[in-house]
Every structure is written in C-alpha cells, then in structure tokens.
C-alpha cells in the first residue's frame, strides 16, 4: 500500500515534537518542585517552629530568673501578682513549651535530641530548686523577717543563678545549630529554584522556535486549503450556495472537497422546496432525488407534520388561554386570603410577646434585688419558651432560669403558667427552701396540665429550671434544679452543682422530690444559671454545637470582667459563633456577682 502523508500525520508529527519537549519540561519541573517542596516543608513545618519554640523556652527561663529574684529580694505576701505569675510559669507555661519541644524534636538529629533532653532535665532540676528551696520557705510576709529562712534560701538562690547561666549557654548553642540548619535548607531550596528558572527559559526558547517552524509547515500544507473550505461553508451557513468548486487533492482535504461539491449540488435541488415549506406553504410540490434521499423524504415528512401541528397548536392555544385566565383569578383570591390570615396570626403573636414581656421582671427590679447581675435573654421566635423570675421575701432574694417544653407560641403558654405558679407559691408558702418551692410547682404544673392522669395518659409538657435563694447578709446560697446545673466561679475555679435528673411537672413512675443544696459563698464569687440554648447553638467553621465545655470555659474567662461587660461578651460570642445559621433554641443566662 502506497504511503500517504495525510493531514493527521502532518499534524501529529508537529505536535509530537512539541509534546516531547513539553514532557521533558514537565518531568524536570515536577522533580525540582518536589525537592523544593520538601525543603520548604522542612523549614516551615519543622526547622522554623523548632527555632521559635527554643527561643520561647529561652524567654521563659529569662522571665523565671527575673521573677525568682523578685521572690527572693522583695518582701511580699503569698498572693503577690509576681508570685502568682511565677507559679503559672512553672505549672503551665513551662510544661506547655516542654511538651512542644519534645514533639518537634522527633525530627531532629540524634545529637540535637540529646542536647534537648539535657537542657530539659537541667531545667526540671532548676524549677524544682525554685519551688523546694526558695518558693516554699519564703511563702509568707513573715518568712522574710526570719533570719534562718533567709540564710537557708541564700545558697540555693545563688546556686540557681549559676545553673541558669549554664542553661543559657547550652540553649543558645542549640538555637544557633537549628538556625544554621534552617539557613542551609533555604540555600538548597533557592539553588533548585534557580536551576528551574534557567531550564524553563532555555526550554521556552526551544518551544518558541519549534512552534514557528510547525506553524510555517501547517500554513503551507493545511491552512490555505482549509480556508477555501471554510469560505464555502460560511457561504452555505449564510444561505448562499457557492458557485466555486474544490480542486482535486489526494489527502483528506481533497476528499472533503468532493463531498462538499456533491452536497452543494444536492442542496440546490431541495432549496426551493425548503423555502416554500418555511413560508408555510404546505401544498408545495416536491419530489425526492431518489428513494435513498434521506433529506428529501425528511422534508416531506416535516411538511406534513408541521401542517398537523399548526392546526393542533391553534386549538391548544385557545384552550390554554381560557384555563390560565381562570387559574390566575383563583390564585389571586387565595393569595389575598393567605395575606389576611398571616397578618392576623402575626399580630396575635406580637401581642402575645407584649404580654409575655409584661410579666417578666423589669430591669429596675432586677437591679434592686440583685445589684451586681445581668440577664441575657434571646428568644428564638417572637415569643419564648424560656423565662426568668426574680423576687424577694424577707432577707432572701430569689432568682430562677426556666426552660419550658418547646419554643415559640407553645413554649410561651407554658412560660406564663410557670411564672404565675412561682409567684403564687412564694406568696402563699412559709418555706424559704427552693426545693420545696419546686416541689409545689411540680404539683401545680401537673394539676394544671395533666388532666388525664386517671386514665394513665401522660403529657410531655414540663420545665427544666434552676431556682436559687440568696441571702446577702450571710452569703448563703440555696439551690435546687431540674436538669439544669448551677455554676459558681471562685477565683480561677469553676464549681458545678448538679441538678436532679427529672423535670418539673412531668411524672414518670413514682413522684420524686427535688434536692435542696445549701452553699456558703465567698465575697467575689460569681453565680451563673441558664437554659441549654447557648451550649446547643450550631455554628463555628464546621457548623457544630457550641458545647457545654466551651460554655464553661467562656464563663470562666468573662467572669473577670465587669458584670455588664460579661453580658456584652456572651452575646457577641454566640452571635459570631452562629454566623448566618438559624438560632436553634431560646437562650437565657443569669449572672450574679456577690
């Protein structure tokens, strides 16, 4: 068979050369970029963090030297801020940086690991010396006046100063060594990038020259004949049958020319019929060129189909027009009815909101009974299933956070029932204990809502709540809870008092009584009661719940702020966490500082 240098072979030869050069460039680029990436990951992921951690370790040592000197020379009480800072440095900052260095040292050399172990062991001994020989003896204002104590502390203090100098030398040697490793890795990375830069430039020049040669060859053997085909096809695309014909060639372009010539001749014989059919003249006569003339037979079938479709469509248009007009009238009527109904329901709910807000304690009453306090109250809907209750009887100040079943309108109804019961019970009972008040409220809710108890049926309506009674004179706090706990923050410690694991107003089996807790507070304690809406709110970068652990940590952080600032920070934090997500439940937090 005679070899033909077809268009495919011509194009394949040219692009094959370009692909070969491109493949070489791709392989070299991948190899160099991979090596550079490994170097970069070493600097960013291991070397640089290691240097930063060691420098932070050095800073902690310097800071500890300053603080131990203050401890030794400055007479002060055990609660002095610099002493607290030194304890935090030894118990928190130092273990944290030691853990970080141990983690990073997994990728160090054996020599560096041994140096790090020696430094850490030396540091452990230094901090033990601080605690046992200096901090423990000098633990009060009076100990500084004791000559024996001062004598015993002098030698360990001087010994610690010498040890820390040795430790500085060892640590600085290790930092210098890690910095030299980082510099060496960066030089290797830049060397790889420089080689890649030179290689890409040379390869670009080669690809440019090769592209010019391929373009010249393609233009002379392919492009010009294709331009003639293009001109004829564009003319046909405009509805003009060309007069010229393609000259004979032995390659694919010649074969396409023969086919195009035949197509033009065939189209001339069918053009007139297509024009008549397009004008809607379905009676126009047309005879196919042959029994195999697919286009001709398709035109005849199209003409008959169009004629029938035109008749059917005209009838459907009339029918559909009548139907659409009727449906439009019905939709407009229903829309007006829905608008009226929606407005009536919305107005009723807004009025219910005003009623609910009217029963809640006003801000001036809250500040009168609980001077240092805040109430963060964020209903999910217009009305809320959460409510707060604050009142005073004799020397006791009562405050409660109540979460009724559901939210919105059903929860609001329950909140009114609960509020009235609490108010009535406190007024008509002699007992001051929150547990007894909640027991009576339990009976009241059950009598009000569980109307079918004789038939064995139970409703699922109930309340989770926390009720506290505070005596400002004696700083005694009494607490009882249904599911929701009580948090007291004293200094840096959060103390949790658990609630009973059954709700108010919903009996399952034998009735149970609530537990009463009596707590002796200290001046400066912060008290927090709340519903579960805050911790259950979805949000954050992954759309997950805020969670009780994060809530406790947040309360510990904000407890150091002024009381009104606490409310602002709690509200700002949950709004930023929620973002664009919907609020999932009513939110209620009460904070009291004594």
PESULPE-V376573 format. One record per residue. RES is the residue in one small letter. PSI is psi as a letter, one per 30 degrees, with the letter a starting at -180 (NA if undefined). Layout:
RES&PSI / RES&PSI
This chain:
x&k / x&k / x&k / x&k / x&i / x&l / x&e / x&e / x&e / x&e / x&e / x&e / x&e / x&e / x&f / x&e / x&e / x&e / x&e / x&e / x&e / x&e / x&e / x&e / x&e / x&e / x&e / x&e / x&e / x&e / x&e / x&e / x&e / x&e / x&e / x&e / x&e / x&e / x&e / x&e / x&e / x&e / x&e / x&e / x&f / x&e / x&e / x&e / x&e / x&e / x&e / x&e / x&e / x&e / x&e / x&e / x&e / x&e / x&e / x&e / x&e / x&e / x&e / x&e / x&e / x&e / x&e / x&f / x&e / x&e / x&e / x&e / x&f / x&j / x&k / x&l / x&l / x&f / x&g / x&k / x&e / x&e / x&e / x&e / x&e / x&e / x&e / x&e / x&e / x&e / x&f / x&e / x&e / x&e / x&e / x&e / x&e / x&e / x&e / x&e / x&e / x&e / x&e / x&f / x&f / x&f / x&g / x&l / x&l / x&e / x&e / x&e / x&e / x&e / x&e / x&e / x&e / x&e / x&e / x&e / x&e / x&e / x&e / x&e / x&e / x&e / x&e / x&e / x&e / x&e / x&e / x&e / x&f / x&e / x&e / x&e / x&e / x&i / x&g / x&l / x&e / x&f / x&f / x&f / x&f / x&j / x&e / x&e / x&e / x&e / x&e / x&f / x&f / x&e / x&e / x&e / x&e / x&e / x&e / x&e / x&e / x&e / x&e / x&f / x&e / x&e / x&e / x&e / x&e / x&e / x&e / x&e / x&e / x&e / x&e / x&e / x&e / x&e / x&e / x&e / x&e / x&e / x&e / x&e / x&e / x&e / x&e / x&e / x&e / x&e / x&e / x&e / x&e / x&e / x&e / x&e / x&e / x&e / x&e / x&e / x&e / x&e / x&e / x&e / x&e / x&e / x&e / x&e / x&e / x&e / x&e / x&e / x&e / x&e / x&e / x&e / x&e / x&e / x&e / x&e / x&f / x&e / x&e / x&e / x&e / x&e / x&e / x&e / x&e / x&e / x&e / x&e / x&e / x&e / x&e / x&e / x&f / x&g / x&g / x&k / x&k / x&l / x&e / x&l / x&l / x&k / x&l / x&k / x&l / x&f / x&a / x&e / x&e / x&e / x&e / x&e / x&e / x&e / x&e / x&e / x&e / x&e / x&e / x&e / x&e / x&e / x&e / x&e / x&f / x&f / x&e / x&e / x&e / x&e / x&e / x&e / x&e / x&f / x&f / x&g / x&i / x&f / x&g / x&k / x&k / x&k / x&k / x&l / x&e / x&l / x&f / x&g / x&i / x&e / x&e / x&e / x&e / x&e / x&e / x&e / x&e / x&e / x&e / x&e / x&e / x&e / x&e / x&e / x&e / x&e / x&e / x&e / x&e / x&e / x&e / x&e / x&e / x&e / x&e / x&e / x&e / x&e / x&e / x&e / x&e / x&e / x&e / x&e / x&e / x&e / x&e / x&e / x&e / x&e / x&e / x&e / x&e / x&e / x&e / x&e / x&e / x&e / x&e / x&e / x&e / x&e / x&e / x&e / x&e / x&e / x&e / x&e / x&e / x&e / x&e / x&e / x&e / x&e / x&f / x&k / x&k / x&l / x&e / x&e / x&e / x&e / x&f / x&e / x&e / x&i / x&e / x&i / x&l / x&l / x&j / x&j / x&j / x&j / x&k / x&e / x&a / x&e / x&l / x&l / x&f / x&k / x&l / x&l / x&k / x&k / x&l / x&k / x&j / x&b / x&g / x&k / x&j / x&k / x&k / x&k / x&k / x&k / x&j / x&l / x&k / x&a / x&a / x&b / x&e / x&e / x&e / x&e / x&e / x&e / x&e / x&e / x&e / x&e / x&e / x&e / x&e / x&e / x&e / x&e / x&e / x&e / x&e / x&g / x&k / x&f / x&k / x&f / x&k / x&e / x&e / x&e / x&e / x&e / x&e / x&e / x&e / x&e / x&e / x&e / x&e / x&e / x&e / x&e / x&e / x&i / x&f / x&g / x&f / x&f / x&g / x&g / x&k / x&k / x&l / x&g / x&k / x&a / x&k / x&k / x&l / x&k / x&k / x&k / x&k / x&k / x&j / x&f / x&e / x&f / x&h / x&k / x&k / x&k / x&k / x&k / x&l / x&j / x&e / x&k / x&a / x&k / x&k / x&k / x&j / x&j / x&b / x&g / x&k / x&k / x&k / x&k / x&j / x&l / x&l / x&k / x&h / x&k / x&l / x&k / x&g / x&j / x&k / x&j / x&b / x&k / x&k / x&l / x&k / x&l / x&k / x&k / x&k / x&k / x&k / x&j / x&l / x&l / x&k / x&f / x&k / x&k / x&k / x&k / x&l / x&l / x&l / x&g / x&e / x&e / x&f / x&f / x&k / x&k / x&a / x&a / x&f / x&g / x&h / x&l / x&l / x&e / x&k / x&e / x&e / x&e / x&e / x&e / x&e / x&e / x&e / x&e / x&e / x&f / x&f / x&f / x&l / x&l / x&e / x&e / x&e / x&e / x&e / x&e / x&e / x&e / x&e / x&e / x&e / x&e / x&e / x&e / x&e / x&e / x&b / x&g / x&l / x&k / x&k / x&f / x&l / x&k / x&k / x&k / x&k / x&k / x&k / x&k / x&k / x&NA
